[in-house]
Every structure is written in C-alpha cells, then in structure tokens.
Amino acid sequence: MQRFYTVLLLLAAGITASAQQKKDLSPEDYAKWQSLAGTALSYNGNWIGYQVAVQEDNDTLYLVNHSNGKRYALEFGSAPEFSKDNQWVAYKIGVSYKEGEKLREQKTPIKTNMGLLNLQTGKKEVITDVSNFGFSKNGKFLAIQLNPPKENKDKGAVVLLRNLADSSTRTIGNVTAFEFNKKSDHLAYVVESANQAGNSVELFNLANYSLKVLASDTCRFSKPAWSKEGDGLAFYKTVKNDKYEEENAQVYVYAPLYKNPSLKIFDPQKHNGFPDSMRINPSSALRLSDDLALAHFSVRSWTKKKETPKKDTTKTAAGADTAKAQVAKADTTKKAPAAAPKKADKLAAVDVWHWKDKEIQPRQKITYMMDKERSFQAVWAPATGKYYQLASDSTPGTLMGANQHYALLPTDKKYKPAFKEDYADYYIMNVRNGEKKLFGEKIVQAFGHAPQLSPEGRFVFYYKDKNWFTYNTATGATVNLTQNLPETFENYKDDHPAVKPPFGYGGWMKGDKEVLLYDEFDVYAARPDGKGIRKLTNGRGDEIVHRLTRVEMEDPYYDDAKPLFVTLYGDKSKFFGYGKIEKGKFSRLVYEDNMFYGLNKAKDADVFSYVKMNYDRSPELYVTNGFQGEEKIAATNPQQKDYKWGRSELVSFTNRKGKKMQGALFYPADYQPGKKYPMVVYIYETLSNTVHFYTPPSRRSAYNTTNFTTGGYFIFRPDIVYDINDPGMSAVDCVVPAVEEVLKTGMIDQDKVGLMGHSWGAYQTSFIITQTDVFKAACAGAPLTNLISMSLSIYWNSGFPDQKIFETSQGRFDGPWYDRMQEHMRNSPIYQAANIKAPLLVAFGDKDGAVDWHQGIEMYGTMRRMEKPHVMLVYADENHGLAKKENQIDYQQRQREWFDHYLLGKPAPKWITEGVSYLEKMQAQEKEQKK
C-alpha cells in the first residue's frame, strides 16, 4: 500500500512538473503565431497546397502528396494553381516579412514573381515581375503576363506562352488582355502598341500553332470574352467621332468557332435602331450568351462638342460705307466708351441639401462616379442584326438570368426617398424579342425578398408574405410553393424592426427542375410548378441546421446526378460537420464538438479537404477520400504545446424575459480549480457560436480572447436578443443574468469583472454600465452614446442616413426619435451617465465613417463635466476599425493596461492617471523623427 501511494505521489509530481514546464505566453511571443490560408487540391486530389502565414515572419507555401508522402516547402509562396494534368503547380512568390514591412513603410508597391514547379521531378523555375498567370483548361499550356518596364512606352506587356509538354515558350509582345477558351485549343489576346499601327485581336491555335488575326486597326481593341463553351469570341473596338467628346465602340463577334466561323460587326453609328444620342460604353462588360445568339454590353449617352463659330472676314462695299459713316458720326458726337461686359462670379462651393432629395448629398457624392458613368444594358443578335436596349432612365438596373435570355428590370424611383424598407417595381423582359411587361409592384428589397431568375430563365423566384413564389416566364402563371406546408420559412428569430426575411434558399437543380429552400433546420426541394416538394434532411429533431455548400462552381446549378453536400451546425450543441444528399437520401458524414470550415473538393476525384479547429486546437488541415476516414495534412502552431493555454465551454442562462440563452466561456491559461480569477465580458449580438473559434494572440488585435486568457483572465461572450424600442435595456436583460450565472460557479472574483465591445458592442457596453454595478471597468471602441443625435447622423462610409439603420436594422426602433423620444433617451448612455461608476475607456478614429466620432465627444463632455473616471483615445486618420499597425498595437496595449489596472490592481501608467498633453505628444513625435 505504501508503494501505491508513493507511485501516486510520483505521478502527481510528474504532472505538476510537466505543467510547470509550460511557459507563460507574453506579447513578445505573439509574432511567431501562424494561420492557414489559400488551400487548393489538385484535379486528381493527390496533391494539396496550403499557405502558412506567420504574423511577423516569412510565409511559406506547402505542397503535399498525401498518396506518397512527397512534400515541398516554397518560401514566400501563396495562391497555388494546379494544372489539369496534375503535373505542374504555378504560384505567386512574394518577399520576406522584413522586406514587405520596409516596402509598405516606404509606400512602395511589392512586386510579385511566379514560381512554376514540376510536381514529378521537383524542378522549379522562377519568372520575375509577373502581373498575371493562368493555365489552359486542359493544363497543357501556361500563359504568364509580365509587368511592363517603366521605360517601356508600349501600352501592352509581354505574355509568355509556355508549352508544358516540351517547355518551349512563345513570346507575345504588347498584350493588354488574354484568355484561353474552355476546350483549351485556342488562346485569344489583344495587342496594343504605342504607335497604334500594330493594334489587333489575334487567335492562336494551340493544336497546330497557327495564328489568325481576327481584326487589326489603329483603333484600340479590348475586353475579349469567350462564350461559356469557348466556341465564340466577342471583343470591342474603340472608335472616335469628331462631333462627340467621348469614345464609342463597335462589337465584334467571331463564331461559331468549330462550324465555319465568321466575324460579324455591330457598328452603332450605322444601325438604324440605335439612337444617335447613345454610344456603346467600351469600358462595360461584354458577354456572349451560351447559345451564341446574343452579345450583351452597355450603352450610355455622349456629349456633343461645342461648335466654334467662324469669323466673317469679308466686307461688302455697303458695309464699308456704313462703317465710314459710323466713324464720321463718332467724330462729331463724342460718347464715353462702352463698359466691358461684367465677368461672371466664380461658382460657389455649396451643396444644396433639400428635403425632397431622393438620396442625401453624402450618398450622392459616393455614387457620383457611378451616376456620372451610368450605362444601360443592351443586346445585339449577330445572326439577325436586331438590337434592343434593355435598361433605361426609368428602369436603370438589369438582373440577367444565367442563360441571358430573360432580364429583370427593377426601378425604385417612385419609392424614393425611402425612410424605412426599400421597395421596387419589377419588369421582366424577353431579351430575344424585346418584349417587356410589369411583373410585380412594391416588392421589398430586403434580404431574400428580391426576385431572381432561375438558371435557365424559365422562372422568376421570390419571397413574399412568409412564402416562396415562382412566376413562369412563358405562361405568366404565379405559384405559391409553400402555402400548404406546416413548416415556417420566415426567419422568426430576426429581431429587427422591418419585414422579416426568409431563412434563405440554396439554389436550383439542373434544368430548373427544383428549387432548394430552407426552413430553420432543413433543406427542401420544391418543383417550381408547385406540383411537389421534398424534405431532403431531418435536422429539426436534433436542432441541427442543414445548409447546402457548393463544392463545384462551374455551373449556376446543382447537378442531381451528383451528391449535394451540406454543412451541419448544432444550434444548441455548437457541433459542426458535413453531410451528403445522394439520390434523395441524406447521410451524415462527420459531426463533432469542433468547428469545421473550408470544404473543398478535387475536380476529378472524390477527395475533399477541410479545416478543423477548437479554441485550444490550432487549425488543422485534413484530407479525406469520400469521407472514409481522414488524414491530417498540417497542424499549425506546434509551439503552442510549450505554453499555458485555456479552454472553452458553453454556458446556459435565462435572460430577464425568461428566454433560454447561451454564451461562450473561455478559461484562463493554467486555470486552477478553487482559485478566483478576473473576467472580461465581450459583447456584440450572437457570440455563443464562437465557442470553438481559435484565436491567435496578436499585438495588433484589441478585444483578443487569447491575449486575455493567457494573461490570467476569463473571457465571456454571451448572446443578446432584442425587444423593439429597447436595444440598451435588452442588452442589460441578457448580459447581467449571463454574468450572474457565471459568477455562481465560484471561479470568478466578482470585484474583478470588466466589460468591453466595439461599435454596437461598444454602445451596449456604454449603456450597460449605467444600469448595473457588476462591472468595475469598461472599454468601448467607437460607441453610440446619444441615440437621438446618432440617429440624425450620417453613415459616412456609405453616405446613408443613420435613421434608416435605426428604423430597419441594428438600432431596433420602429419609428423616428421624435415619435419615440422617451425610448431613445431611455436607451442612451449619456442620458443615464450619472449612474456610471465603472471607469470607462473609449476609443475612436477621427475619420470614423460608421459611428461619428462626435459620439465620443458627447460622452467625453458628459463624463468630464460629471468628473467621472474616463479617457477617450482618438486615433488620427483612422476609420471605424484601426488600420495602421502602430495604432493597432497602441490600442491593444492601452486596453490591456486599463483592465490590468482597474481589475488586477497593477500600477496605472501616466496616461490613465493624468493623461497626455498635446505638447507631450508633439515632443515625443519630434524625438522619434530625429532617430
């Protein structure tokens, strides 16, 4: 027995010693942390490429053959692209971390090289100063476009066309654009030189190396575009008209490539149906329909040049006599010289803000170039010569179907200004004959509601009055697909003060046979004629959300001859995984208490890759053959095992309205039962779904969970739900009970609880501390503080008034401030600021385009006048989130110092106790500049 206890003591001592060997993570260690990026599978699935990016060190591209173990590490590599024959990989090559930082500091562009690796032999080639590259679809050729040297006056650049079979290279000069067709037997490219004599569009036959010049001219060519199957090519030729300021264009179509092709040209100035007031916009997108019947482009108006009046230099004899008489008269009758014409006043720099403005002036400024350059969709039929303009001033927008034979034309003009929901009328046009008719009026433009065309254009699909509808483009019949189902397709969980959106939809099956709909948990396949609907999954019983995920992107539909893949998410459990629907039957492939993301499929094999992670499990890359087992290819951050690290768990609580809710709790590194720890609560809206998120520590990331947990803190991220007209009180009703639930565990020191958030989370932080004394310190980045003045502000990044956000979105008020004045005041931090006891740190960028930084000034003025502990950090030339490295580091450090002082009792730096004067700041900057 004595020996047994001795063994136990030795084991315990060993475990303790092992734990003691792990190090505390310090900010100096953050730089080595890695992240996964840019994963790609070869066509046969044998090779997988992935980039490991390091915070402050060199990035590396890895290529692994999981079938034979072969492995390559390519320094500074990224963005791998495999050839169709699985023999080659091309990739970008950047620079070292230090060199990149230096160039960014100097504001010098970072040049990119390209690497080409033979996967069989390991032979590597580097091509320098590359702007673009791509394999042909069959993988037999590689086109590489170089950056033109500065001294090169030619407008195009060199393209290297590499035959990968024999490594021969064809050099093509002065190329502005190039593109392989789908069958990979032709390369189309545009040549443009400085003297313009060599401008051309050329078609290179990759099978026999013959070259055909499709068009040549002194004019400029552009926008080569293949049809979907690569059997037709369209391009522009830019032309000028001496009577107009802007350039016009002609449309060229060369088709059908494999059946006696011919070149047809659409010249708008010679076409009877083309209005003189319009021109083809040569900068607009150019497309050929799948059947080669239609060329799609955009047209716009142009400006006539002002005619210079000619001087009349001839004078008649009579005119000369008249002139003499006038001179004689002037001699006898002396008058003062005529006054010079008054010079017009300089145009005033004034914006006129009018109450009838459809969009307010800030929005008009943002859309100015788009409005100025507005073009309208049009089509031309090369076979018949017919031309139709689809869009116009009255219906300026165009939503084209995938097969480009029908178009939806929305117009919202009569519903502007829109203070709440946006509405539009929709017209449908048959692009082949120009027939246009009204389809629907006053349709909500909210998420999920707007009509869309099915891939083949046979149906218009839209959501209205809690149901999904289809409209048959041929017959005009409308069908309600879901009215007889007991399931709810409206997202009843949405708590914004606007029309509730649907749960969504997943797309269409091939041939427009079925459309795939979502309810809260499941996927349904509905026949668009309303004659049947199938339930494809069964997630409701286990509360598992099933959503389709695309693994093949070439077609705009799902092929019912192939499996459909589904992401799985446990609404309560927070498990993640994948499933499959095959031949109408669903099967679960993987489902775990981890987070999965990044599902990728090899194009020619049943091989998949995905990433798996948890809070204490750094992202790992896996490969699986048909989900029959899995193989770990890469694990990031192996150094993590040497450091103390926390873990995460779900916490259930009930808010003050009786609703069952959840939150994500993250434990401090080296947590010891029985010990009490400080806790910082981070809030926004729904955050319990982050329980499995891996968060790399970072000097540049404020609110960083791992920065805090490795510093001895608990981090808690509770969910928040809202009642209309009470956003602040709703947050209190959720967050305070959530914290009280965690305090019941006895793990938290109730005198050391802080609160933080950014933007909307910052607003809630600033408000919650007016309603409770639970929190002993708070940090709010860019908070809304006065909901009345904030609702009257501008969302400068978009130019929209914040009123709309307040009345339809995050603000969650169902009316303007003057109709809901008490509600706005009751939920505003500054009107309740007298109750604040927690020291409050606020941060803003002085160019914040989301939350006007004067919200911070209002809070600062209020807190300062009340003589309450408060500091506001203002970062110069920063928007809603800090972008400059030095500012990111500074804010993260100050935030941590704030909580360390007020929750842990660490000595406060001077900026907390006394502030920093402007003189001190400038002296510090001048000192730094002298270094």
KAPEQUI-V570994 format. One record per backbone hydrogen bond with DSSP energy under -0.5 kcal/mol. CO is the residue of the C=O (numbers start at 1). NH is the residue of the N-H. E is the energy in kcal/mol with one decimal. If there is no record, write none. Layout:
co->(CO:CO)
nh->(NH:NH)
e->(E:E)
This chain:
co->(1:2:3:4:5:6:7:8:9:10:11:12:13:14:15:16:17:18:19:23:26:26:27:29:30:31:33:35:37:40:42:43:46:46:47:48:49:50:51:51:52:53:54:59:60:60:61:62:63:64:64:65:65:70:72:73:74:74:76:78:81:83:83:87:87:88:89:90:91:92:93:96:97:98:99:100:101:102:103:104:109:112:113:114:115:116:117:117:118:123:125:126:127:129:132:134:136:140:140:141:142:143:144:144:145:145:149:151:157:158:159:159:160:160:161:161:162:162:163:168:169:170:170:171:172:174:175:177:179:181:181:185:185:186:187:188:189:190:190:191:192:193:196:199:200:201:201:202:202:203:203:204:204:205:210:212:212:215:220:222:225:227:231:231:232:233:234:235:236:237:238:239:241:243:248:249:250:250:251:252:253:253:254:255:256:262:262:264:265:266:266:267:267:271:273:275:277:279:280:281:287:289:294:294:295:296:297:298:299:300:303:307:311:316:317:318:319:320:321:322:323:324:325:326:327:328:329:332:348:351:352:354:360:360:361:362:363:365:367:368:369:371:376:377:377:378:379:380:380:381:386:388:388:395:398:399:401:405:405:406:407:408:408:409:410:411:412:413:417:422:424:425:426:426:427:428:429:429:430:430:430:435:437:440:443:446:446:449:452:454:455:458:458:459:460:461:462:464:467:468:468:469:470:471:471:472:477:479:479:482:487:488:489:490:491:496:501:504:507:508:509:510:513:514:515:515:516:516:517:521:522:523:523:524:524:525:526:527:532:534:534:539:539:540:543:543:543:545:547:549:558:558:559:564:565:566:567:568:569:569:570:575:576:577:578:578:579:580:580:581:582:585:587:590:592:592:594:595:597:600:602:605:606:607:608:609:610:611:612:613:614:617:619:620:621:621:622:623:624:624:625:627:631:631:634:637:638:639:640:642:645:647:649:651:653:655:659:661:662:663:663:664:665:665:666:668:672:677:678:679:680:680:681:685:685:687:688:690:693:694:698:700:701:704:705:706:708:708:709:709:712:714:715:716:717:723:726:727:728:729:730:731:731:732:733:734:735:736:737:738:739:740:742:743:747:748:749:752:753:753:754:755:756:757:758:759:759:760:761:762:763:764:765:767:768:768:769:776:777:778:779:780:780:781:785:786:787:788:790:793:794:795:795:795:799:800:801:801:802:803:804:805:805:805:806:809:809:812:816:816:820:821:822:823:825:828:828:829:830:832:833:839:839:840:841:842:843:844:845:849:850:852:853:853:854:855:856:857:858:859:860:861:862:863:864:869:871:872:873:873:874:875:875:878:881:884:885:886:887:888:889:890:891:892:893:894:895:896:897:898:899:899:900:900:901:909:909:910:910:917:918:919:920:921:922:923:924:925:926:928)
nh->(5:6:7:8:9:10:11:12:13:14:15:16:17:18:19:20:21:22:22:644:29:30:30:32:33:56:55:53:51:49:45:604:66:67:42:64:40:62:37:53:60:35:57:76:52:62:74:50:72:48:66:68:69:65:63:75:61:77:94:92:90:43:86:119:120:83:117:81:115:78:113:100:101:102:103:104:105:106:108:107:111:130:93:127:91:125:89:119:122:118:116:128:114:147:145:143:139:164:165:136:162:134:146:160:131:132:152:153:175:146:161:172:144:162:163:170:142:164:167:163:171:161:172:173:159:192:157:190:188:137:184:206:207:181:204:179:202:176:177:200:156:196:199:217:191:214:215:189:204:205:212:187:206:209:205:203:214:201:238:236:234:230:256:257:227:254:225:252:222:250:220:248:244:305:239:268:237:252:266:235:255:264:233:262:259:255:264:253:267:251:268:270:271:274:275:278:302:300:282:284:296:292:289:296:380:287:378:281:376:279:245:309:313:320:321:322:323:324:325:326:327:328:329:330:331:332:333:334:350:353:354:357:363:364:365:366:367:368:371:372:373:374:299:390:391:297:388:295:382:385:381:379:390:392:400:408:404:431:432:401:429:399:410:427:397:425:415:416:419:445:443:411:439:440:409:437:407:431:433:434:435:430:428:426:424:449:450:463:461:457:403:473:474:454:471:452:469:467:464:481:482:462:479:460:473:476:472:470:481:485:489:520:503:492:494:498:491:518:516:558:512:513:528:509:517:526:506:507:524:546:519:536:537:517:526:534:515:530:527:525:536:543:544:543:545:571:572:569:567:565:510:560:562:581:549:579:547:577:545:571:574:570:592:568:589:590:566:582:587:564:585:582:580:578:576:594:576:613:611:609:605:607:626:602:624:600:622:597:620:595:617:614:636:612:633:634:610:631:608:626:628:629:623:633:621:640:641:642:643:23:670:667:665:663:661:658:655:653:719:651:665:717:649:667:715:671:675:749:714:754:682:716:756:687:720:690:691:693:695:696:701:702:704:708:709:710:711:713:669:712:678:680:666:682:664:726:730:731:732:733:734:734:735:736:656:738:739:740:741:742:743:744:745:746:677:750:752:679:776:777:681:779:683:781:761:763:784:764:765:766:767:768:769:770:771:772:837:839:755:841:757:782:843:759:830:790:791:792:793:802:796:798:799:800:363:795:804:805:806:807:808:809:811:812:813:497:812:725:819:820:824:825:826:827:828:831:832:832:833:835:836:778:841:871:780:873:782:875:848:797:852:855:856:857:858:859:860:861:862:863:864:865:866:868:867:840:842:874:844:875:876:846:878:847:879:888:889:890:891:892:893:894:895:896:897:898:899:900:901:902:903:904:904:906:905:912:913:914:915:921:922:923:924:925:926:927:928:929:930:931)
e->(-2.1:-2.1:-2.3:-2.2:-2.5:-2.2:-2.7:-2.7:-2.5:-2.5:-2.7:-2.7:-2.8:-2.6:-2.5:-2.7:-1.4:-0.7:-0.9:-2.8:-2.3:-0.6:-0.8:-1.4:-2.2:-2.3:-2.3:-2.7:-3.2:-3.2:-1.2:-2.4:-1.7:-0.5:-2.6:-2.5:-2.2:-3.2:-2.2:-0.7:-2.0:-2.0:-0.8:-2.8:-2.9:-0.5:-3.4:-2.3:-2.7:-2.2:-0.8:-0.5:-2.5:-3.1:-2.4:-0.6:-2.7:-1.7:-2.8:-2.2:-2.6:-0.5:-1.8:-2.5:-0.6:-2.2:-2.6:-2.6:-2.9:-1.6:-2.4:-2.6:-2.4:-2.1:-2.6:-2.5:-2.2:-1.9:-3.0:-0.8:-0.7:-2.8:-2.6:-3.0:-2.0:-2.3:-1.6:-0.8:-2.8:-2.7:-2.7:-0.5:-3.0:-2.6:-3.2:-2.6:-1.7:-2.3:-0.5:-2.5:-3.2:-1.9:-0.5:-3.2:-2.7:-1.7:-1.6:-0.6:-3.2:-2.8:-0.6:-2.7:-2.3:-0.8:-0.5:-2.6:-2.0:-0.8:-1.8:-3.0:-0.5:-3.0:-0.6:-0.5:-2.9:-3.0:-2.1:-2.4:-2.4:-0.5:-1.4:-2.0:-0.7:-1.9:-2.9:-2.3:-2.6:-2.2:-0.7:-2.1:-1.2:-1.0:-1.3:-2.0:-3.0:-2.1:-1.3:-2.2:-0.5:-0.6:-2.5:-2.2:-0.7:-1.8:-3.2:-3.1:-0.8:-2.5:-3.4:-2.7:-2.3:-1.3:-0.6:-3.4:-2.3:-3.2:-2.6:-3.0:-1.7:-2.5:-0.5:-3.0:-2.1:-2.8:-2.2:-0.5:-2.1:-0.5:-3.0:-2.0:-0.6:-2.8:-2.3:-2.1:-1.4:-1.8:-0.6:-2.5:-0.7:-2.0:-0.7:-1.7:-0.8:-1.4:-0.6:-1.5:-1.2:-2.6:-0.8:-1.7:-3.1:-2.2:-2.7:-0.5:-1.8:-2.0:-3.0:-2.6:-3.4:-2.5:-2.9:-0.6:-0.9:-2.2:-2.6:-2.4:-2.3:-2.3:-2.4:-2.2:-1.9:-2.6:-2.4:-2.0:-1.6:-1.3:-2.3:-0.6:-1.4:-0.8:-0.7:-1.9:-0.6:-2.1:-2.2:-1.5:-2.2:-0.7:-3.3:-3.3:-2.5:-1.0:-2.9:-2.1:-1.6:-2.2:-2.3:-2.6:-0.8:-3.2:-2.7:-2.8:-0.6:-1.5:-0.6:-2.7:-1.1:-2.0:-0.7:-2.1:-2.9:-2.9:-0.6:-1.9:-1.0:-2.7:-1.7:-1.3:-0.6:-2.9:-3.0:-2.3:-3.5:-1.8:-3.2:-2.1:-2.1:-0.9:-1.0:-2.3:-0.5:-2.6:-2.8:-3.1:-1.3:-1.8:-0.9:-0.9:-3.3:-1.8:-0.9:-2.1:-0.5:-2.7:-2.4:-2.1:-3.2:-1.7:-2.8:-2.6:-0.8:-2.2:-2.6:-2.4:-0.6:-2.8:-2.9:-2.1:-0.7:-1.6:-0.6:-0.6:-2.2:-1.9:-1.5:-1.7:-3.0:-1.9:-3.0:-2.9:-1.4:-0.9:-0.5:-2.9:-0.6:-3.0:-2.6:-0.8:-2.6:-2.3:-1.7:-2.7:-0.9:-2.6:-0.6:-3.0:-2.7:-2.1:-3.0:-2.9:-0.6:-0.7:-2.5:-0.8:-0.5:-2.3:-0.5:-1.4:-3.6:-0.5:-2.3:-0.7:-2.1:-3.1:-2.6:-2.7:-1.9:-1.5:-3.2:-0.7:-2.2:-2.7:-2.7:-2.7:-2.1:-2.0:-2.4:-0.6:-2.6:-2.8:-1.7:-2.8:-2.6:-2.0:-2.1:-1.3:-0.7:-2.2:-2.9:-2.3:-0.7:-1.2:-2.0:-2.7:-2.5:-2.3:-3.0:-1.9:-2.5:-3.0:-1.3:-2.0:-1.8:-2.5:-3.3:-1.5:-1.7:-2.8:-2.7:-0.9:-1.4:-1.0:-2.3:-0.5:-2.4:-1.8:-1.2:-1.9:-2.0:-3.1:-0.7:-3.4:-3.0:-1.9:-3.5:-2.2:-2.4:-2.3:-2.2:-2.7:-0.5:-2.6:-2.1:-0.5:-2.1:-1.0:-1.8:-2.6:-2.5:-2.9:-0.5:-1.8:-2.7:-0.6:-1.3:-2.0:-1.5:-1.6:-0.5:-0.6:-0.9:-0.6:-0.8:-1.5:-2.7:-2.5:-1.2:-2.1:-2.6:-1.3:-0.5:-2.5:-3.2:-2.4:-2.1:-1.8:-2.3:-1.6:-1.9:-2.5:-1.0:-0.5:-3.1:-1.6:-2.1:-1.6:-2.5:-2.5:-2.0:-1.7:-2.5:-1.1:-1.6:-1.6:-2.7:-0.8:-2.5:-2.4:-3.2:-0.6:-2.6:-2.2:-1.8:-2.4:-2.0:-2.4:-0.5:-2.2:-2.0:-2.8:-2.1:-3.2:-1.6:-2.2:-2.0:-0.9:-0.6:-0.8:-1.7:-2.4:-1.4:-0.7:-1.8:-3.5:-2.1:-2.8:-1.3:-0.9:-1.5:-2.4:-1.5:-1.7:-3.0:-0.8:-0.8:-3.1:-1.1:-0.6:-2.3:-2.2:-1.5:-1.5:-1.5:-0.6:-2.9:-0.5:-1.2:-3.5:-1.2:-1.4:-2.4:-2.5:-2.9:-1.4:-1.6:-0.5:-0.7:-1.1:-0.7:-2.2:-1.8:-2.3:-0.5:-1.9:-3.3:-3.1:-3.0:-3.0:-1.6:-2.9:-0.6:-2.6:-0.8:-1.2:-2.5:-1.7:-2.9:-3.2:-1.9:-3.0:-2.8:-2.0:-2.0:-2.5:-0.8:-2.0:-2.8:-0.5:-2.6:-0.5:-0.5:-2.2:-1.1:-2.3:-0.6:-2.5:-2.5:-1.9:-2.7:-2.2:-2.2:-2.6:-2.8:-1.8:-2.5:-2.3:-2.0:-2.8:-2.0:-2.4:-2.7:-1.0:-0.6:-2.2:-1.0:-1.4:-1.5:-3.4:-1.8:-2.2:-2.5:-2.4:-2.1:-2.1:-2.6:-2.1:-2.0:-2.1:-1.1:-1.1)
